[in-house]
Amino acid sequence: MEEGKSVGAVARELDLTASAVRVWVMRARAERTKGKSGGLTTVEREELARLRKEVRQLRLERDVLKKAAAFFAKENA
């Protein structure tokens, strides 16, 4: 994006929504400052997605184990 142009002007030039351009600018700024600008870098976003997926999987496994424990506790009671 050229310096001095507004997000709206760039969005109109590229036939995009202003919000999409804002996200790109925010991500580029985060990459350039290595996350110090408050945004997440690409690596951080990828890690966050991986960790969220892992948490979902671990919660699923925990819930299965809880149900199995309850089942076997009933069987042995």
N, C-alpha and C positions, 0 to 999 in steps of 0.2 A: 504494500500500500504506500502510495506516495505521501511524503510528509506534508502536513498541512491540510490534507483532504479530510472531510468529515466521513464518518462511517456511513451516513446516509448517502453521500455523494458516490462513494465507492460501490455501495450496494446497488444504486441505480445504474451505474456504469456496467456492472457485471450482471445485472438482472437477478440479484439475490435479495434475500431479506436482510434488513439491517441487523437482526439478531444473529444471523449466521455469520456475518462479517465481524460482529462484536466478539463472538466466540473465537473466531480465527485470530483476531488481534490479541485477545486475552491469552490464548494458548501460545502464540508467538512470543509474547512478552514474557510468559512464564519460562519458555525454553531459553530465551535470551538471558534472563536473569537467574537461571537455574532454580526457579521456584521461589525466589526471594520476593517476587512481586505479589505473592499471595495466591497465585494460580498453581495448578499442578503441572509438572512437566509430563511429557509423553511417557517416560519410564515410570513415573509415579502413578499416572492414570492406569497403565497396564498392570502395575503391581496391585493397585487398589482393586481392580477388576478380578485379578487372580485370587486375592485374599477374600473377596466377597464370595466368590464361587466356592472356595475352600470352606468358608464358614457355613454356607448352605449345606454342603456335603457333610460336614461334621455334625451339624444339627440334625440332619436326617439320620445319620448313623446313631447318634445319641438317642433319638426318639425310638428307633427300632430296638436298641438295646434295653431301654426302659420298658417297652412293651413285652419284650422277651422275658425280662426279669420278673415282671408282674405275672406273666403267664406261668412261669415255672414255680413261682412262690405259691400260686393258687393250687397248682398240681400237687405240690408237696405238703400242703396244709391239711 
